[in-house]
């Protein structure tokens, strides 16, 4: 197993790096490097830049309009974007629902939905979790009743990330109560502008409304928006979750944030503290180990071998690393890490001339990272899956 990049792969990396340097808006990269709030326009602007290049669907095959890159090329692309300070691509469209539509959707659905995802024009949301149905997703209760040529959807989804921006939402809905809970679930695509859809923000500890409740009150959904077969949605959901868990690991963002941690520690005068340096070194070792795990999977895929079934393991380690670097940033900043006032930040009242502006958003990052070990399947559940499928 060779984990070194070939000359061709290094040339590919250089090409990506050059293009990103020329096309990534500086105001957006500044916000990313300093963990400042990204607006819908920021995300959408970058998505459309990637879409115009044909790279928003960077993990798509050529048959569906993607670049057809192999696993290593996709990894290098993601790494260069992260290190340059590009916003993390909102995954619900290009990374999550698009592969499901490609694998299980009808040709008509592929022609209808994939172009809008690839261009960055259409914002998708994910309707999975419900009150009481998070890690135990099979217990979901949102109901879709078949009536002629459409479904009537009634129920509630929660923790729906950035649903306030969504144009469409893919939902798991219950279409049958017979047999095991998993066998009565279907996969529906719902226009969020449909009558009966209500989005209610959930304000989090950091003061942001990143997640939402989404209510469906008798929403009429055309039957043609059913992906695959009725009551087979659990199969499609598992296929999608494998993509989500690998995406959560996000080793490239961890590498970028490690450098930010070092900058903050140096600016605040704690980088020379040997005990603190030991913690940074341990974090760096764990990030390298996570990267080696990713590269092992990529090496297996490139050689045509069966890749390791480690999506759950990547999710566990990646999410724990995200929490650790946010904690160390808080420790390095000390009192400057206290919560900030968003409006004051944007008006310049918490700039460098007043305090440590590079520390101001740290509390928000810390609070936000508390969720990473829960969403996408809690780490406790993932450990059980790893024990069963990897360890035997």
C-alpha positions as CSV (number, residue, x, y, z in Angstrom):
1,X,0.0,0.0,0.0
2,X,1.6,3.2,-1.2
3,X,0.3,6.4,0.6
4,X,2.5,8.8,-1.4
5,X,1.0,10.9,-4.2
6,X,2.2,10.3,-7.7
7,X,3.6,13.0,-9.9
8,X,0.3,13.2,-11.8
9,X,-1.6,13.6,-8.5
10,X,0.7,16.4,-7.4
11,X,0.2,18.2,-10.7
12,X,-3.5,17.8,-10.2
13,X,-3.2,19.4,-6.8
14,X,-1.2,22.3,-8.2
15,X,-3.9,22.9,-10.8
16,X,-6.7,22.9,-8.2
17,X,-4.6,25.2,-5.9
18,X,-4.1,27.7,-8.8
19,X,-7.7,27.8,-9.8
20,X,-8.9,28.3,-6.2
21,X,-6.4,31.1,-5.6
22,X,-7.9,32.9,-8.7
23,X,-11.6,32.2,-8.1
24,X,-12.3,32.1,-4.3
25,X,-13.6,35.5,-3.2
26,X,-11.3,37.0,-0.6
27,X,-14.1,38.3,1.6
28,X,-15.4,34.7,1.9
29,X,-12.0,33.2,2.7
30,X,-11.4,35.8,5.3
31,X,-14.6,34.9,7.1
32,X,-13.8,31.2,6.9
33,X,-10.2,31.6,8.3
34,X,-11.6,33.7,11.2
35,X,-14.7,31.6,11.8
36,X,-17.0,34.6,11.1
37,X,-20.7,34.2,10.1
38,X,-21.3,33.1,6.5
39,X,-24.5,34.3,5.0
40,X,-26.7,32.4,2.6
41,X,-25.3,34.6,-0.2
42,X,-21.7,33.6,0.8
43,X,-22.5,29.9,0.5
44,X,-24.6,30.3,-2.6
45,X,-22.0,32.6,-4.3
46,X,-19.2,30.0,-3.8
47,X,-21.4,27.1,-4.8
48,X,-22.3,28.8,-8.1
49,X,-18.7,29.5,-8.8
50,X,-17.9,25.8,-8.3
51,X,-21.0,25.0,-10.3
52,X,-20.0,27.1,-13.3
53,X,-16.7,25.2,-13.4
54,X,-18.5,21.9,-13.1
55,X,-16.9,21.1,-9.7
56,X,-19.8,21.5,-7.3
57,X,-20.5,17.8,-8.0
58,X,-16.8,17.0,-7.6
59,X,-17.6,13.5,-6.5
60,X,-20.0,12.8,-9.4
61,X,-19.3,10.4,-12.3
62,X,-19.0,11.9,-15.8
63,X,-22.3,10.2,-16.8
64,X,-24.2,12.7,-14.5
65,X,-22.1,15.8,-15.4
66,X,-19.4,15.4,-12.8
67,X,-15.6,15.5,-13.5
68,X,-15.3,11.8,-13.0
69,X,-12.3,12.1,-10.6
70,X,-11.0,9.1,-8.7
71,X,-11.0,8.9,-4.9
72,X,-7.5,10.5,-4.5
73,X,-8.3,13.4,-6.8
74,X,-11.5,14.1,-4.9
75,X,-9.5,14.1,-1.6
76,X,-6.9,16.5,-3.0
77,X,-9.7,18.8,-4.3
78,X,-11.3,18.8,-0.9
79,X,-8.0,19.5,0.9
80,X,-7.0,22.4,-1.3
81,X,-10.4,24.0,-0.8
82,X,-10.2,23.7,2.9
83,X,-6.7,25.0,3.2
84,X,-7.5,28.0,1.0
85,X,-10.4,29.0,3.3
86,X,-13.3,28.0,1.0
87,X,-16.6,27.5,2.8
88,X,-17.5,23.9,3.4
89,X,-19.9,22.9,0.6
90,X,-23.4,22.5,2.0
91,X,-23.6,18.7,1.6
92,X,-27.4,18.1,1.4
93,X,-27.6,18.5,-2.3
94,X,-24.4,17.5,-4.1
95,X,-23.0,15.0,-1.5
96,X,-26.2,13.4,0.0
97,X,-29.4,13.5,-2.1
98,X,-27.7,13.6,-5.5
99,X,-26.0,10.2,-5.1
100,X,-29.4,8.7,-4.0
101,X,-31.1,10.2,-7.1
102,X,-28.3,8.8,-9.3
103,X,-28.5,5.3,-7.8
104,X,-32.2,4.9,-7.2
105,X,-34.1,7.8,-8.9
106,X,-35.9,7.5,-12.3
107,X,-34.3,9.0,-15.4
108,X,-37.0,11.8,-15.2
109,X,-36.0,12.6,-11.6
110,X,-32.3,12.7,-12.6
111,X,-33.0,15.1,-15.5
112,X,-35.2,17.2,-13.3
113,X,-33.2,17.6,-10.1
114,X,-29.5,17.0,-10.8
115,X,-28.8,20.1,-13.0
116,X,-30.1,22.5,-10.3
117,X,-27.9,20.8,-7.7
118,X,-24.8,20.8,-9.9
119,X,-25.1,24.5,-10.7
120,X,-25.6,25.5,-7.1
121,X,-28.9,27.2,-7.9
122,X,-31.1,25.0,-5.7
123,X,-30.6,24.7,-2.0
124,X,-31.5,21.3,-0.4
125,X,-32.3,20.4,3.2
126,X,-32.4,17.1,4.9
127,X,-35.6,15.9,6.7
128,X,-34.6,12.9,8.8
129,X,-34.7,13.5,12.6
130,X,-37.9,14.1,14.5
131,X,-38.7,14.7,18.1
132,X,-38.0,11.3,19.7
133,X,-36.5,9.9,16.5
134,X,-32.9,10.8,16.2
135,X,-30.5,8.0,16.6
136,X,-33.5,5.6,16.5
137,X,-34.5,7.0,13.1
138,X,-36.6,4.0,12.3
139,X,-39.2,5.1,14.8
140,X,-40.1,8.2,12.8
141,X,-43.7,9.2,12.6
142,X,-44.1,11.8,9.8
143,X,-46.8,10.2,7.7
144,X,-47.3,10.2,3.9
145,X,-50.7,8.9,2.8
146,X,-51.1,7.9,-0.8
147,X,-54.1,9.6,-2.4
148,X,-54.4,9.1,-6.2
149,X,-51.5,10.7,-7.9
150,X,-50.0,12.4,-4.8
151,X,-49.1,11.9,-1.2
152,X,-50.5,13.9,1.8
153,X,-47.6,14.5,4.2
154,X,-48.3,15.3,7.9
155,X,-45.8,15.5,10.7
156,X,-42.7,17.3,12.0
157,X,-38.9,17.2,11.4
158,X,-36.4,18.8,13.7
159,X,-32.8,19.9,13.9
160,X,-33.1,20.5,10.1
161,X,-29.8,22.4,9.3
162,X,-30.3,25.7,7.4
163,X,-33.8,24.8,6.5
164,X,-34.6,28.5,6.5
165,X,-32.7,28.7,3.2
166,X,-34.0,25.5,1.7
167,X,-35.8,25.4,-1.7
168,X,-36.3,21.6,-1.5
169,X,-36.1,19.0,1.2
170,X,-35.6,15.2,1.0
171,X,-37.6,13.4,3.7
172,X,-38.0,10.0,5.2
173,X,-41.7,9.5,5.7
174,X,-43.8,6.6,7.0
175,X,-46.0,5.0,4.3
176,X,-46.8,1.7,6.2
177,X,-47.1,0.5,9.8
178,X,-46.9,-3.2,8.9
179,X,-43.8,-5.3,9.7
180,X,-40.6,-4.0,11.1
181,X,-40.4,-0.2,11.4
182,X,-37.7,0.0,8.8
183,X,-39.9,-1.6,6.1
184,X,-42.6,1.1,6.1
185,X,-40.4,4.1,5.3
186,X,-40.3,5.9,1.9
187,X,-38.0,8.6,0.5
188,X,-39.8,11.7,-0.7
189,X,-38.6,15.0,-2.4
190,X,-40.7,18.0,-1.2
191,X,-40.8,21.5,-2.5
192,X,-40.4,23.7,0.6
193,X,-42.6,26.4,-1.0
194,X,-45.6,24.0,-0.9
195,X,-48.6,25.1,1.1
196,X,-48.5,23.6,4.5
197,X,-44.8,23.7,5.0
198,X,-43.7,25.8,8.0
199,X,-40.1,26.4,9.1
200,X,-39.5,27.6,12.7
201,X,-35.9,28.5,13.8
202,X,-34.3,26.9,16.8
203,X,-32.0,29.4,18.5
204,X,-28.9,27.7,19.8
205,X,-26.4,28.5,22.6
206,X,-24.3,30.5,20.2
207,X,-27.3,32.8,19.3
208,X,-27.6,31.4,15.8
209,X,-30.5,29.6,14.2
210,X,-28.5,27.1,12.3
211,X,-31.2,24.4,12.9
212,X,-34.9,24.5,12.5
213,X,-38.2,22.7,13.1
214,X,-40.1,21.9,9.9
215,X,-43.8,21.2,10.0
216,X,-45.9,19.5,7.3
217,X,-49.6,20.2,7.7
218,X,-51.3,18.2,5.0
219,X,-48.7,19.0,2.4
220,X,-49.6,17.7,-1.1
221,X,-46.6,16.0,-2.8
222,X,-46.8,14.6,-6.3
223,X,-46.3,10.8,-6.4
224,X,-43.6,11.4,-9.1
225,X,-41.4,12.8,-6.3
226,X,-41.1,9.4,-4.6
227,X,-37.5,8.1,-5.1
228,X,-37.3,4.4,-5.9
229,X,-40.0,2.1,-4.5
230,X,-42.5,2.8,-1.8
231,X,-41.4,1.4,1.6
232,X,-37.8,1.0,0.5
233,X,-36.7,4.3,1.9
234,X,-34.6,2.8,4.7
235,X,-32.3,1.2,2.1
236,X,-31.8,4.6,0.4
237,X,-31.3,6.3,3.8
238,X,-28.5,3.9,4.8
239,X,-26.8,4.5,1.4
240,X,-27.0,8.3,2.1
241,X,-25.8,8.1,5.7
242,X,-22.6,6.4,4.6
243,X,-21.8,9.5,2.6
244,X,-22.8,11.8,5.5
245,X,-20.6,10.0,8.0
246,X,-17.5,10.1,5.8
247,X,-18.2,13.8,5.1
248,X,-18.5,14.5,8.9
249,X,-14.9,13.3,9.4
250,X,-13.7,16.3,7.4
251,X,-9.9,15.8,8.0
252,X,-9.1,18.7,5.7
253,X,-11.0,21.2,7.8
254,X,-9.2,19.7,10.9
255,X,-5.8,20.4,9.3
256,X,-6.8,24.0,8.6
257,X,-8.2,24.6,12.1
258,X,-5.1,23.1,13.6
259,X,-3.1,25.9,12.0
260,X,-5.6,28.4,13.4
261,X,-5.2,27.0,16.9
262,X,-1.4,27.5,16.6
263,X,-1.9,31.1,15.5
264,X,-4.2,31.8,18.4
265,X,-1.9,30.1,20.9
266,X,1.0,32.2,19.6
267,X,-1.0,35.5,19.6
268,X,-2.1,34.9,23.2
269,X,1.3,33.9,24.5
270,X,0.5,30.3,25.5
271,X,2.3,28.5,22.6
272,X,5.5,28.3,24.7
273,X,3.8,26.6,27.6
274,X,5.1,23.0,27.3
275,X,1.9,21.4,28.7
276,X,-0.2,23.3,26.2
277,X,2.1,22.4,23.4
278,X,1.8,18.8,24.4
279,X,-1.9,19.0,23.9
280,X,-1.5,20.6,20.4
281,X,1.1,17.9,19.5
282,X,-1.3,15.1,20.6
283,X,-4.1,16.7,18.5
284,X,-1.8,16.9,15.5
285,X,-0.8,13.3,15.8
286,X,-4.5,12.3,15.9
287,X,-5.2,14.4,12.8
288,X,-2.4,12.7,10.9
289,X,-3.7,9.3,12.0
290,X,-7.2,10.2,10.8
291,X,-5.7,11.4,7.5
292,X,-3.7,8.1,7.2
293,X,-7.0,6.2,7.7
294,X,-8.6,8.2,4.9
295,X,-5.6,7.6,2.6
296,X,-5.8,3.9,3.3
297,X,-9.4,3.9,2.1
298,X,-8.5,5.9,-0.9
299,X,-5.6,3.6,-1.7
300,X,-7.9,0.6,-1.6
301,X,-10.4,2.3,-3.9
302,X,-7.7,3.4,-6.4
303,X,-6.3,-0.1,-6.6
304,X,-9.8,-1.6,-7.1
305,X,-9.7,-3.5,-3.8
306,X,-12.6,-3.6,-1.4
307,X,-12.3,-0.4,0.7
308,X,-12.5,-0.6,4.4
309,X,-16.0,-0.3,5.9
310,X,-14.9,2.5,8.2
311,X,-17.5,5.3,7.6
312,X,-18.6,5.0,11.3
313,X,-15.0,5.0,12.5
314,X,-14.1,8.1,10.5
315,X,-17.2,9.8,11.9
316,X,-16.2,9.0,15.5
317,X,-12.6,10.1,15.2
318,X,-13.4,13.2,13.0
319,X,-16.1,14.5,15.3
320,X,-14.1,14.1,18.5
321,X,-11.1,15.9,16.9
322,X,-13.4,18.8,15.9
323,X,-14.5,19.1,19.6
324,X,-10.9,18.9,20.8
325,X,-9.6,21.7,18.6
326,X,-12.5,24.0,19.5
327,X,-11.8,23.3,23.2
328,X,-8.1,24.0,22.9
329,X,-8.8,27.3,21.1
330,X,-11.0,28.3,24.0
331,X,-8.3,27.5,26.5
332,X,-5.7,29.4,24.5
333,X,-7.9,32.5,24.3
334,X,-8.9,32.6,27.9
335,X,-11.3,35.5,28.7
336,X,-11.3,36.6,25.0
337,X,-13.2,33.4,24.1
338,X,-16.4,34.6,25.8
339,X,-19.5,34.8,23.6
340,X,-19.6,37.8,21.2
341,X,-22.4,40.0,20.0
342,X,-22.9,39.3,16.3
343,X,-24.2,42.8,15.5
344,X,-21.3,44.4,17.3
345,X,-18.8,42.3,15.5
346,X,-20.2,43.2,12.1
347,X,-20.3,46.9,13.1
348,X,-16.6,46.8,14.1
349,X,-17.1,47.2,17.8
350,X,-15.1,44.1,18.6
351,X,-12.3,44.6,16.1
352,X,-8.5,44.4,16.7
353,X,-8.4,48.0,18.0
354,X,-10.6,47.0,20.9
355,X,-9.8,43.4,21.7
356,X,-8.5,40.1,20.3
357,X,-10.8,39.9,17.2
358,X,-9.3,36.5,16.2
359,X,-10.7,35.1,19.4
360,X,-14.2,36.6,19.3
361,X,-16.1,33.7,17.6
362,X,-14.5,30.9,19.6
363,X,-17.4,30.4,22.0
364,X,-19.7,30.0,19.1
365,X,-17.5,27.4,17.5
366,X,-17.2,25.5,20.8
367,X,-20.9,25.5,21.4
368,X,-21.6,24.4,17.8
369,X,-19.2,21.5,17.9
370,X,-21.0,19.9,20.9
371,X,-23.4,18.4,18.3
372,X,-20.9,16.7,16.1
373,X,-20.8,13.5,18.2
374,X,-24.6,13.2,18.0
375,X,-25.7,14.0,14.5
376,X,-25.2,11.6,11.6
377,X,-25.7,8.8,14.1
378,X,-24.4,9.3,17.6
379,X,-20.9,8.1,18.3
380,X,-22.2,5.5,20.8
381,X,-24.3,3.9,18.0
382,X,-21.4,4.1,15.6
383,X,-19.2,2.2,18.0
384,X,-21.7,-0.6,18.1
385,X,-21.8,-0.6,14.3
386,X,-18.0,-0.7,14.1
387,X,-17.8,-3.5,16.6
388,X,-20.3,-5.6,14.5
389,X,-19.1,-4.8,10.9
390,X,-15.4,-4.1,11.3
391,X,-14.2,-6.1,14.3
392,X,-16.6,-9.0,13.7
